[in-house]
Amino acid sequence: MVVEWIVAVLGGSKGEALAKRPPPPTADFMEWLKDGVVLVLLINELAGKAIKFNDSQAPFKQMENIANFLKTCRDPPLSMRENDLFTSADLYDGKSRVNVINGLIATSRAAAKSGYAGSSIAPKEAAGGDGKKWDVGKASAEVSKLSLGSSQTMERSHIDTSRNITFGAEKSGSSVDKAGATKLSMGSAGVMESVPVSQANNIDFGAKMGAKKN
């Protein structure tokens, strides 16, 4: 797919260049693009540039061609994002065939968006426009009450307070007196009757009482 697209883009104006570098079987396209010459010719056509390429076997010259292709992709009019591009190592060192393919598809998409009217392998994007806004709190022909869940339809249910140990105190008011002591800490103060103290087992009670009378 990628090879056929490049040939379609360059077949007319760059026919002589392709004659020197005939397109290989699809499986060998990485080797075909490795020196960067075809990439420079491609980006010149897509972006309307006139970048010169190095037709050399020196590795650093070939990598320079690839770098020039990537730089032009980043610059206007394509203005591609970094994560849409492959790296020089992906292509030259053969590290990622997938990244190269995805990068070229993204290049085709960016070219189409910038105004290039030639061949493209990028999927068509939906036309822009404001998305439809939904009123979540209101049912409509498009949004059923089922999809709205229980919005505005749920009845009030009785709250079970049988397990709430502080519910009685909360309903009856504060359980703390003015002095700051709780009724629990006060015990039976103020409510317990007075009873006589039994002295039956007090062996010196008589002596104490006789001493008081004297």
TIMIDREN-497256 format. One record per residue (C-alpha): residue number from 1; chain; x, y, z. Coordinates in steps of 0.1 Angstrom, whole numbers, plus 2048, in hexadecimal, padded with zeros to 3 digits. Layout:
// residues N
(pt NUM, "A", (X, Y, Z))
...
//
This chain:
// residues 214
(pt 1, "A", (800, 800, 800))
(pt 2, "A", (81B, 819, 80A))
(pt 3, "A", (831, 811, 7EB))
(pt 4, "A", (813, 815, 7D3))
(pt 5, "A", (80A, 836, 7E3))
(pt 6, "A", (82D, 844, 7E0))
(pt 7, "A", (82F, 839, 7BB))
(pt 8, "A", (80D, 84A, 7B5))
(pt 9, "A", (819, 86A, 7C4))
(pt 10, "A", (83B, 86A, 7B3))
(pt 11, "A", (832, 858, 793))
(pt 12, "A", (82E, 878, 77E))
(pt 13, "A", (845, 894, 789))
(pt 14, "A", (860, 87D, 797))
(pt 15, "A", (85F, 861, 77E))
(pt 16, "A", (884, 863, 776))
(pt 17, "A", (88E, 860, 79A))
(pt 18, "A", (878, 842, 79F))
(pt 19, "A", (887, 832, 780))
(pt 20, "A", (8A9, 832, 792))
(pt 21, "A", (898, 823, 7B1))
(pt 22, "A", (87D, 80C, 7A4))
(pt 23, "A", (863, 803, 7BF))
(pt 24, "A", (86A, 7E2, 7CF))
(pt 25, "A", (852, 7C7, 7DA))
(pt 26, "A", (83E, 7D4, 7F9))
(pt 27, "A", (852, 7BE, 810))
(pt 28, "A", (872, 7D1, 807))
(pt 29, "A", (866, 7F5, 809))
(pt 30, "A", (87C, 7FC, 828))
(pt 31, "A", (89B, 7F7, 814))
(pt 32, "A", (88D, 80C, 7F8))
(pt 33, "A", (887, 82A, 80F))
(pt 34, "A", (8A6, 825, 824))
(pt 35, "A", (8BD, 83E, 812))
(pt 36, "A", (8A2, 859, 816))
(pt 37, "A", (8A2, 864, 7F1))
(pt 38, "A", (87F, 859, 7EA))
(pt 39, "A", (873, 868, 80A))
(pt 40, "A", (881, 88A, 801))
(pt 41, "A", (871, 888, 7DF))
(pt 42, "A", (850, 87E, 7EF))
(pt 43, "A", (84F, 89B, 808))
(pt 44, "A", (858, 8B4, 7EE))
(pt 45, "A", (839, 8A9, 7DA))
(pt 46, "A", (822, 8A8, 7F8))
(pt 47, "A", (82D, 8C9, 809))
(pt 48, "A", (837, 8DD, 7EA))
(pt 49, "A", (85B, 8DF, 7F3))
(pt 50, "A", (87C, 8DD, 7E0))
(pt 51, "A", (894, 8CB, 7F9))
(pt 52, "A", (8B3, 8BD, 7EA))
(pt 53, "A", (8BC, 899, 7F1))
(pt 54, "A", (8DF, 889, 7F4))
(pt 55, "A", (8E3, 86D, 7DC))
(pt 56, "A", (8FF, 85D, 7EF))
(pt 57, "A", (906, 83B, 7FE))
(pt 58, "A", (915, 84B, 81D))
(pt 59, "A", (8FF, 841, 83B))
(pt 60, "A", (900, 864, 84A))
(pt 61, "A", (8F4, 873, 829))
(pt 62, "A", (8D8, 85B, 826))
(pt 63, "A", (8CD, 862, 84A))
(pt 64, "A", (8CF, 887, 842))
(pt 65, "A", (8B5, 881, 827))
(pt 66, "A", (89E, 86F, 83F))
(pt 67, "A", (8A3, 88C, 859))
(pt 68, "A", (89A, 8A5, 83E))
(pt 69, "A", (87A, 892, 836))
(pt 70, "A", (870, 891, 85B))
(pt 71, "A", (878, 8B6, 860))
(pt 72, "A", (862, 8C0, 842))
(pt 73, "A", (846, 8AB, 850))
(pt 74, "A", (848, 8BF, 871))
(pt 75, "A", (849, 8E1, 85F))
(pt 76, "A", (82B, 8F2, 84F))
(pt 77, "A", (816, 8EB, 83B))
(pt 78, "A", (815, 8C7, 848))
(pt 79, "A", (81D, 8D0, 86D))
(pt 80, "A", (81D, 8AC, 878))
(pt 81, "A", (820, 8A2, 89D))
(pt 82, "A", (83F, 890, 8A8))
(pt 83, "A", (82B, 871, 8B3))
(pt 84, "A", (81E, 86E, 88F))
(pt 85, "A", (840, 86A, 881))
(pt 86, "A", (859, 84D, 880))
(pt 87, "A", (87D, 852, 889))
(pt 88, "A", (89D, 84F, 874))
(pt 89, "A", (8A6, 830, 887))
(pt 90, "A", (884, 820, 880))
(pt 91, "A", (88C, 822, 85B))
(pt 92, "A", (8B1, 822, 857))
(pt 93, "A", (8B8, 807, 872))
(pt 94, "A", (898, 7F4, 86A))
(pt 95, "A", (88C, 7F7, 88E))
(pt 96, "A", (867, 7FB, 887))
(pt 97, "A", (856, 7F3, 866))
(pt 98, "A", (835, 7FB, 876))
(pt 99, "A", (840, 81E, 881))
(pt 100, "A", (84B, 826, 85E))
(pt 101, "A", (82A, 81B, 84E))
(pt 102, "A", (816, 82E, 868))
(pt 103, "A", (82C, 84D, 863))
(pt 104, "A", (827, 84D, 83D))
(pt 105, "A", (801, 848, 842))
(pt 106, "A", (801, 866, 85A))
(pt 107, "A", (815, 87A, 840))
(pt 108, "A", (7FB, 873, 826))
(pt 109, "A", (7E0, 87E, 83D))
(pt 110, "A", (7F2, 89E, 846))
(pt 111, "A", (7F8, 8A6, 821))
(pt 112, "A", (7D3, 8A1, 819))
(pt 113, "A", (7CA, 8B8, 836))
(pt 114, "A", (7E2, 8D3, 82A))
(pt 115, "A", (7D3, 8D3, 807))
(pt 116, "A", (7E5, 8B9, 7F3))
(pt 117, "A", (7CC, 8AB, 7DB))
(pt 118, "A", (7E0, 88D, 7CD))
(pt 119, "A", (7E0, 869, 7D7))
(pt 120, "A", (7DA, 861, 7FC))
(pt 121, "A", (7DB, 841, 811))
(pt 122, "A", (7CE, 852, 831))
(pt 123, "A", (7AB, 84A, 83D))
(pt 124, "A", (792, 866, 838))
(pt 125, "A", (78A, 87A, 856))
(pt 126, "A", (767, 884, 860))
(pt 127, "A", (75C, 8A7, 857))
(pt 128, "A", (761, 8BF, 874))
(pt 129, "A", (744, 8D0, 886))
(pt 130, "A", (734, 8D5, 8A7))
(pt 131, "A", (72B, 8B4, 8B8))
(pt 132, "A", (707, 8B0, 8C4))
(pt 133, "A", (702, 8BA, 8E7))
(pt 134, "A", (6EC, 8A6, 8FE))
(pt 135, "A", (6D6, 8B3, 91A))
(pt 136, "A", (6DE, 898, 933))
(pt 137, "A", (6C2, 8A2, 94B))
(pt 138, "A", (6A7, 8A0, 930))
(pt 139, "A", (699, 883, 91D))
(pt 140, "A", (696, 887, 8F7))
(pt 141, "A", (68F, 872, 8D8))
(pt 142, "A", (6B4, 86A, 8D6))
(pt 143, "A", (6BA, 864, 8FB))
(pt 144, "A", (6A3, 84C, 90D))
(pt 145, "A", (69A, 84D, 931))
(pt 146, "A", (6AB, 82B, 935))
(pt 147, "A", (6CC, 83A, 92B))
(pt 148, "A", (6C6, 857, 942))
(pt 149, "A", (6C6, 83F, 95F))
(pt 150, "A", (6B2, 84A, 97E))
(pt 151, "A", (6B6, 86F, 978))
(pt 152, "A", (697, 881, 985))
(pt 153, "A", (684, 860, 988))
(pt 154, "A", (691, 850, 9A8))
(pt 155, "A", (679, 852, 9C7))
(pt 156, "A", (685, 85B, 9EA))
(pt 157, "A", (68A, 83C, 9FF))
(pt 158, "A", (688, 83A, A25))
(pt 159, "A", (6A9, 83C, A36))
(pt 160, "A", (6AF, 81F, A4E))
(pt 161, "A", (6BD, 82C, A6F))
(pt 162, "A", (6B9, 80D, A84))
(pt 163, "A", (6DF, 807, A84))
(pt 164, "A", (6E7, 82C, A8B))
(pt 165, "A", (6F2, 82C, AB0))
(pt 166, "A", (6F2, 852, AB2))
(pt 167, "A", (6D0, 857, AA1))
(pt 168, "A", (6BC, 85A, AC1))
(pt 169, "A", (6D4, 873, AD0))
(pt 170, "A", (6D4, 887, AB0))
(pt 171, "A", (6AE, 889, AB0))
(pt 172, "A", (6AA, 890, AD6))
(pt 173, "A", (6C5, 8AB, AD6))
(pt 174, "A", (6E7, 8AE, AE6))
(pt 175, "A", (6F1, 895, B00))
(pt 176, "A", (70B, 8AC, B0F))
(pt 177, "A", (702, 8C2, B2D))
(pt 178, "A", (70E, 8E6, B32))
(pt 179, "A", (72B, 8DA, B47))
(pt 180, "A", (738, 8C6, B2A))
(pt 181, "A", (730, 8A3, B39))
(pt 182, "A", (71D, 88A, B24))
(pt 183, "A", (6FF, 878, B33))
(pt 184, "A", (712, 858, B2E))
(pt 185, "A", (72F, 863, B44))
(pt 186, "A", (717, 872, B5E))
(pt 187, "A", (708, 84F, B64))
(pt 188, "A", (6E9, 851, B7B))
(pt 189, "A", (6F2, 873, B8A))
(pt 190, "A", (6D2, 886, B93))
(pt 191, "A", (6BA, 869, B8E))
(pt 192, "A", (6C5, 84F, BA8))
(pt 193, "A", (6B2, 84F, BCA))
(pt 194, "A", (6C6, 853, BEB))
(pt 195, "A", (6C6, 834, C01))
(pt 196, "A", (6D4, 830, C25))
(pt 197, "A", (6F7, 822, C28))
(pt 198, "A", (6F8, 801, C39))
(pt 199, "A", (710, 7FF, C56))
(pt 200, "A", (709, 7DB, C5F))
(pt 201, "A", (72C, 7CF, C56))
(pt 202, "A", (73E, 7ED, C66))
(pt 203, "A", (74C, 7DF, C87))
(pt 204, "A", (757, 801, C95))
(pt 205, "A", (738, 814, C8C))
(pt 206, "A", (72B, 813, CB0))
(pt 207, "A", (74B, 821, CBE))
(pt 208, "A", (74B, 83D, CA4))
(pt 209, "A", (727, 846, CAC))
(pt 210, "A", (72E, 845, CD3))
(pt 211, "A", (74C, 85C, CCE))
(pt 212, "A", (737, 875, CBC))
(pt 213, "A", (71D, 876, CD8))
(pt 214, "A", (739, 87D, CF2))
//
